[in-house]
Structure formats: structure tokens, C-alpha cells
Amino acid sequence: MTRYALDKPNAKLLGVCAGLARAAGWDALAVRLGVVVATLFLFGPLAILAYFLTAWLADGR
């Protein structure tokens, strides 16, 4: 696992999911789908807040 940083070249919105996928060695689409499912069915507004806080606090490369 590499160090987490936003992945802006592969970003769809802010690069949070793409950065997580790159750091973990996973497929970015799978991470994005997981975040959508978690937002809709589990965490709701908390997941959206966490996404934007991560984008704001993370190192952008």
C-alpha cells in the first residue's frame, strides 16, 4: 500500500476515490461504486461530509 494522496489526473469529481484506489492497489471503479453504495444505504450525509473533508485535507498530487 502506497501513501494516500488525491489522484487528480484520474479524478471524476475531486480525486478522493481514485487516490484511495491507487493507494490500495484496487480498481477505481470498484472504489467509486463502493462509496456510492455506502452513501446511499449506510452512511448518507456523513459519507458526503467525509468525502469533502478528505478532499480538503489530503495532499493533492
N, C-alpha and C positions, 0 to 999 in steps of 0.2 A: 504494500500500500504506500503510495506516494503522499507527499504533503498536499493538503487541500488548498485549492485556490480556484477562483472563478474561472471558467473556460469561456471567455467572451467570443472567440472565433467560432465556436460550435454552439453558441447560445441560441435559444429560441426566444427567451424573454430577458433574463439577466445573467444567465450562465451558471446558476446555482446547481441545477441537476446535472448539467454537462460536467461541471467541476467535480461533483461527487462521483459521477460515473468514471471519470478519468482517474481520480484518486484511488478508487476501489478496484479498478480494472473491469468494470461492468459495462454493459451496453447502455448508452444514454437514453434510448427509447424506453428501456425497461425501467430505468430510474424515474423518468418523466411519468410513465403510466402508474408507477407505484405512488408517486407524490399526488397525482390526481385522485387515485382511489382512496388514499389516506385522507385527503382533504374532503372528499365527498362523503365518505362513510365513517370516518373515525374522528378526525380532529377539527374539521370545519375551519372557522376563522383563526384558530390557534395555528394551524398549519400555514395559512396565508401570512400571518404575522411572522412566524418563524422563517419563512422563505424570504421575506423582505428584510428582516433583520440580518439574516445570513448574507444576503447580497450587499447590505450596507457595511457590515463588519469585516467581511472576508477580503483577502488580498486578491486584487484583480490582476491577471496576467494577460 
